[in-house]
Amino acid sequence: MKKQINEIGNEVIDLQIRALKKLKNSINQSFNEAVKAISNCKSKVILCGVGKSGKIASKISSTLSSVGTPSFSISANDCSHGDLGRITNQDLIILISYSGNTNELKEIIKYAKSNKITLIGIVSNKNSVLYKSSNIKLLIPEVKESGFGIVPTSSTTAQLCLGDALSIASMEKKKFGKMDFKKFHPAGNLGNKLKTAQDVMLTKNRIPFVNQNVIMKKALKILNSKKLGFLVLTNDEGLNAGVFTDGDLKRLMQTKKTIDNLKIKKFMTKKPYIVEKNTLATDVLNLMNKKKITNICVYSKENRKKTIGVIHIHNLLNTIK
């Protein structure tokens, strides 16, 4: 019995893989036109479907919104009872239906035509009302469903995948980047992955600044009070002149009996590792691990020589874990 159940599972998956292979071969100029229409939409992209296709519409709408295209999904049934008023002639409508002849969609199609609203149809039937009425026709190949050949499975997988493809292609066309994506995903795992150096750095009075001309005795007091294991040395203009670390101190004490009155600039590292404030925190961590350092200076692209923050590896690990 266990083998039979596994075979059923594999068959369902195989059917959906075949559906996606057919879908891949169907991407054409219409897809290009749909992406252009979505990218150029100045208002909202409205998605609608009936039954399982309605669930797919909701997911695609959510994905579009998360990558820079304002969107929401509506119920086809509710459109016959006032929800058509949510759609303006500046919007774009995407209707999803495997057969393309679902009665609930006909009022929306009629509304789109009368108000000259661009209509994108995602459909598998060339002879359907939806296909014939759409301004942009995205034809999903006919596929074999699981469960007696009638349960919406392969078709909804193809619809979902096409929606994802439209969303990502539109994102790329609109040049919606990582920092834009970060604005819409401030929390959770995605938010952590998109944190930047600016999000995790220590700033202002927490930065262990020391003028490069001070003597060791004074510098070490600051080193001990800040408890970061390094100092950021600056010149008289407040620009980064180098860093001095716990490691530098240990090496110095192995060669000098007394160090209190020595100027710290003679023993600093003049070209420390630095990162721009928009560098992803995960990239900062990779750099620190690769270079075997525990602290790093952060700068803004306006002035590479001015330190605006510092990152300690412990704070970094606690922030992005």
N, C-alpha and C positions, 0 to 999 in steps of 0.2 A: 504493500500500500504506500509506503514511504517513497519508493521509487516512482510510483505513479504520480504522486503529488509533485515531486521534483520535476518530473517530465512535463507536467502541466505548467509549472512555473517557467521552465525553460522555453516552452512553446510560446507563452505569452510574450516573453522578452524577445524571442526571435522574431515574432510578428512585428513588434514595434521597431526593432532594428531595421527590418526590411522597409517599414514605412518611412523611416528617417532617410534611408538610402534613396528611396524614390523621391522624397522631398528635396534632398540635396540636388538631385538632377533636374529639379523643376525650377530652381532659382534662375530668373531671367530679367529682362528689362522692366517688367512690371514691379519686381522687387525694388529695383533701383528707383522707380517712380514713386513707390510707396514711401521709401526712406526719405526722398526729397520732400514729399508732401508733409510728412511728420516733422521733419527738421524745420520746414518753413512755416509751420503752423504758429500763428501769433497768439492764439488763445489756448484752448484745451483739446486734447484728443480723447474722444468719447468712445468707449468700447462696449459692445453689447452682444450677447448670445443667448440662446435658449437652452435650458437643461444643463448638461455637462459643458457645453460650449460657453454657457454663461459663467461657469466657474473658471474656465480658461481665460475668458475676457477679463475677469477681476484680477487674475494673476498678472496678465500682460500689462494691464493698466498700472498696477502697483510697480512693476519693473520700470515702465516708462517714467513714472513720477520720480523714481529713485535715481534715474540717470539724466535728469534735467528736462524732461518733457511733462509739463502739467497734464494730468490725466485722471479720469475717474470712470468707473463702469456703472451702467444703469441696467435696470431690469426691463426686459422687453414688455412684460405684462404691465408694469407700472407706467410705461410710456403711453399706454392707452388711457391712462387715468391721471394725466397732468404732468408727468415727468418730461414730456417733450419740451416743456417750457424751460428746462435746464440747459437746452442746447441752443446756441446762438449761431448766426450765419458766419461767425468768425472761427467756429470750431471745426474739427475734422472728426468724422464718424468712421469707426471700423466695426463692421458687422461680421460675426463668425457663425457659420452654419454649414454642417457637412452636406446636407441636401440642398440648401439654398432656397427651399420653398416653405419654410416654417411660417405659418400664418402670423405669429406674433411679430415678425420682423417687417411685415408689409406696411404697417402704418409708419414705421421709422423710415423706410425707404421712400415712401410717399412724401413724408415731411422733409427729408433731405433734398429731394428733387424740387419741391415747391419753394424751398428757401435757398436753393443753389449752394448747398453744403456739400463739400467734397466727400464722397463715399468710397471707402476701401472695403471690398468684399473678400473675405477669406472663405473659400467654398470649394467643393469638390465636383459640383455638377454644372457643366457648361450650359445646360438647357434650363437652368433654374432662374427664378425671378431675380435673386440676388446677383448672380453672375451678370445677367443682362443689364441690370440697373446700375451696377457699380461704375464709378469713374475710373477706378484702378482695380483690376481683377487679379487677385492672388489665388491661383488655382492649386489646391492641394490634391495630389494624385489620389485616386481611389485606392483604398487599402483594405486588407482583410482584418476584420475585427476578431477579438477573442470571444469565448463564450457563445457557442452556436453561431458565431459570425455576426452577432447582433449587438453585443455589449460595447458601447463606445470606449475603446481603449487605444488602439493604434491610431485612430483618427484624432483623438484628443491629444495624444503625444505629439503628433505632427503639428497640430494647431499651436500647441504650447511652444514647441521648438521654433516654429516660424515667428511667433511673437517675440521670443528671446532674440532671434536674429535681427528682427526689425528694431528692437530696442537698442541693441549694442551697436548696430550699424548707424542708427540715428545719433547715438551718443558720440561716436567717432566723427560723424559729419559735422556735428555742432561743436566739436573740439571741447567736449565736456571732460575735464581732466580729473586726476586723483584728488586734487584739492577741492574741486567742485563737489565731487562725490562725498568727500569727508564732511561737508556742511550738512548733508542729509543723513549721515550715519554717525552721529556723535557718540553713540553708546555701543555696548556689546563687543563681540569679537571683531566685527568690521571696524568699529570705531578705534579699537586698540591697534589694529593693523595699520590704520591711516594716521595715527598720531605722528606729529613731526617733532623735530628738535625743539621748536618753539614751545610745544605743549609740555615738554618734560624738563626743560632747563630751569636752573636756579638763576634768579635775576637780582639786580640792584644790590642791596647791602649783603646779600648772601654770596656774592661773588668775592673770592679772596684776592682782591686787588692789592698790589704793593708796587710802589715806585721802584724802578730798577736800580736807583742809586742809594737805597737804604742799606744799612748794615745788617748782617745776619741776626744779631740779637733782637732787633725790632721785627724783622721779617718772621722769625721763628715764633714770636708771640702771636702773630696773626695766623700763622700756619696751625698752631695748636688751638686757637680759639675757633677757627672756621671748621676744623675737623673734616676736611675734604681730602687731605693728603697731597695737596698741591697749592701753588700760588700762581696767580696771573700777574706777570710783571708788565708794567706800563712805562712808556716814556713820559716826558713832561707834557706832551699833548694828549695824554690819556689813551694812546694807541698801544696795541699789543706789541711788546718787545720780546716776549718769550714766556716760558713757564719754569717753575722750580718745583720738584716733586720730592716726596719722601725718599724715593730711590736716590735722587741726586744728593740729598742730605746724608744718607748712609754712606755713599761713596766718598763724599767730602770728608766725613769724620774719620774715615779709614786712612786718609792721607794727611790730615791737619790735626794738630793737637789742640789748638784754639781757633775758633771760627767767629767769635762774637763780633769782632770789628771788621770782618771782611765784607766787601760790597757783594751783594747777592748776584749782581749782573754778570760777574765773572764766572759764575757757575751755572747759569741758567741754560735751558735748551732754547736756542734762538728761533727755531722753526718748528713749533709744536703742531700737532694735528688739530685741524679746525674743520667745522662743518657749517654749511649755510642753514639758516633757521628753518627752511622748508624741507630739509632732508628728512625722509621718513625715519622714525625712531628705530625701526627694525634695521635699517641700513646703518644707522649710527652704531647700534649694538654689534653688527657684523664687523664694522671697521674697528671698534674697540677690541673685540675678541681677536681679530686678525693681527692687530698691531701690539696686542698685549698691554693695553693701557687702561687705566681705571677712571680717567677724567679727560674731558675734551672741551674745547672752547667753541662757542657758537657766535657766528657773525651774521650780519644782514648784508644782502648783496649791494646795498648802497655804499658800504665801507667795509671791505674785507679785513682791514687792519684793526677794527674796533670790536672788542668783545662785548656782546650784549647779554651773554648768559654762559653758564657752564653746566655740564652734565656729568654727574657721578654715576658710575655703572650700577651701584646699588639702587639709587633712585630710579634709574632707567628700567631695571629689571622689575621693580615693584609696580611701575606704571603700566608696562605692556605685558605683564604675565597673563 
